[in-house]
């Protein structure tokens, strides 16, 4: 032990005590998904506090010279089954009574209990030092090492800080309106029971406005139940902010909602506010479920979407390479589904998994913050099969279970999620997100991080040709833009079961009026060919400014493929807006084919004898004051759009580009441009290449330059695009593809051409790196969404592996019996070799 003491004393300067702000990675390896529960445990560097699995700790030691590591191992304690257990092999769990995570009565984040063992290990000889061993060592050694050990164990782990460990959804703040709430002296007295909505006669989910006593139904829930939004509409008309849910009033309180603050709140003067309308809190009894109870019930129903999850069948669990489940980190199923599909694409496998040893060898000192390292770690974790094994049964004797449990050990992509979501207002949270938005966001990150060498996102990149024909002059304009996803509209008027839908609606209305149970849900059946036709058919543009006639006129726009990618992503645009602009999801069944031939949709470019529209910019909408050059915008229309929840700059652009022609035209512009990458970017006037506060000659971002150059364009072309779009990368990429003809005349000094070259010796300018080939494809994966909005619900994916469809439902990976291909949201095709 004296020898070990000497070693410790010699490396004492490399042993630190964690300080506030230090990131302590004591639950997950920086280079793999090893954890203290894994075989070999986890080694935490006592200087950098990075964690390493047993297979990577030697690598870190040799690279850094660090010798002292805190070795943490955890062994799961067995849990005896409750005597009331159903015998399924899973112990009964307490039913949650509180909308909370990680506290008494709430949802459990981690129910497993572990026995933990901690000791210091000195490399390279792996000499072990326990806390008991430290007692016989010199004071300076004992004190420093003990403090470091205690500090690491007491510190909040980074992964646990990123995961919501304790959240109480019932903690409410006092409303800012409560103390000085205005109440109308209208003589209204509310009876103790028998309430119904004053608009629709609904008798459940009833709310009373605390200002005027009006009784209205509440919001419609995401699953279609609830009210008809009349209480919300009353607030929008009157501005009266607070409402109480009738039926939840007891002597202890009630549910109070603030529409202005958009949250459940506390009202310290609730007894007084209720008494104003003749309600005595002390005599009221609870007759309705509170909002907390309703949310708990909804959270426990996540597994009820039977068709998509194939829960009606006994699915056979699968294990092995490429069949690894991913833990749900709290609404991370959108990320899980997208990454499972991406790592079935050979380009991503080659880039991040085939050369993982080289990637890890070249990783920076803190690999947890390196994009390439964390993507490679995730890819290897999914494809290696090392974590594709049954999750341990928490019961004392798992042999009593006759069927496989289905859950896997799987991987928890906490580091990956934290890194890719950092700084993003949505993907950095634990809220549910749109899988299509995350896919594009991640592809954009790949683009930025693959400026040299292989870029796997090229597998999805393709060019779209748009042909616009002025109907007055019959002259045409051709533009090309880069894209990664084909978004197909859903033409509801093309349903093949219209009569059955009308009959189902009649039966539903009869059941609603008579109080009978509603009939089974019937989905509209839409042919895939109709969706494709809606995308490709000519679109009429009513306010097109024609450079040929120097005026607004009607034009037609036709969209075609200018190239076909190796892998094609198709999004079914199921999410739309109703007549009241409330978001809704179209519940449709689409006969998506296993094979697809898009050859007939290839663009042809300018036709023989076809005249092109002159390249003249439309007159900008400006004030007569040439110096100010500010757009004249209808402020009332801008405000009207902003009140609907759209970004201010998007609303300004909508009004500007529709020429102040009214709210309807502006709203149509908003709906048609919501997917634009610069949707919320500041309005930049035609002929003004800079945003306010900048100049046309202002230096552009080197990072943005490198990204565009990596796509095959020259530095001069990239600079021109960035200066024309106020240094906004996404807008610059769109601009460059819309001005390819302009770029051909640029004097390019890179890529083997100088400004002094003769006109005849010039080669065509470098274009975007897009792959092209036959437009024939086969379906290999699809992602499905359950719920009524992309902001809630659940995602799963189905992937075809060795001619067998496999369902990936977070940690569950099983052979699919009936893949619901007609209910998907995102479809992934790969090119079929001729």
PyMOL commands that set and color helices and strands:
alter all, ss='L'
color gray80, all
select helices_A, chain A and resi 2-10+12-14+57-64+131-134+139-154+158-162+230-238+270-275+281-283+291-299+302-304+306-309+333-342+346-354+356-361+367-369+371-384+398-400+414-421+435-449+456-459+492-494+498-514+528-536+599-601+635-643+648-657+663-673+702-709+715-724+729-738+740-743+759-761+821-823
alter helices_A, ss='H'
color red, helices_A
select strands_A, chain A and resi 42-45+51-53+68-76+100-101+114-122+127-129+167-168+173-174+206-209+215-217+242-245+256-258+263-266+462-470+476-483+486-488+524-526+539-546+551-561+567-572+575-577+583-585+588-590+595-597+776-786+794-801+804-809+812-815+824-831
alter strands_A, ss='S'
color yellow, strands_A
deselect
rebuild
show_as cartoon
